[in-house]
Amino acid sequence: MQLQRMVFKKFLPLSLFLVLSPLAACRVEREEVGSLPEVDVSVEPGNFPEYDIQGPDVNVGVAERTVTVPRVVVVQEQETVEVPYIDVDVPGAEREERTVTTEVEVPSSGYDLSIEGIYAVNNELWVVSRLEETDPNAPQADVRVSDRVVLNAPDVPIRQYVIGARPDSSFNEQYTFIDDREQIVSQLDSGRQLYEQANS
């Protein structure tokens, strides 16, 4: 045991010397101050393409389209239905036919959703829908209600507003829910109404 202590005492200073000597031999001095290169960049800001959709010829009719009609969240059926068809002719602008759909996930089948109007506002299409609970006693089950309009118009961004209380569902976060049309009436009045739901 004493032999081990003697060997340990001899090797400890030697080990410390071997470990510390490379550290003592290294010396670093800063010779000059560094700096980032200066870059002068001048660019013109970009612009999004704009379409002036004030004053187009608008024809509203009915067209038959085969669409997916949600019945419950997990089951959907193909069905041929009549949907409103809006033809917006803007001189000099290419048009694209697309189906504008508003679809909301609700906690029962006792709800109704309808697109009340479509407006051209600041080079965007604003879709205004209304969500109403028609049967508070309907059995509870997550379902989706929807409405759609076929639109033949220039490809511009679409904003979706739903008048009514937002049901709890992450699916519904894609829409802006408002309490009343009056909250956006000034913006709607500054644009042009392209579609209005026919009174039943």
Protein Blocks (a to p, Z undefined) as FASTA:
>chain_A
ZZmmmmmmmmmmmmmmmmmmmmmmpccddfbdcddddddddddddddddddfehiacddd
dddddddddfbfmlccdddddddddddddehiacdddddddddddfbfkbccddfbdcde
ehiacdddddddfblkbccddddddddddddddddddddddeddddddfklmmpccdfbf
klmmmmmmmmccfbdcddZZ
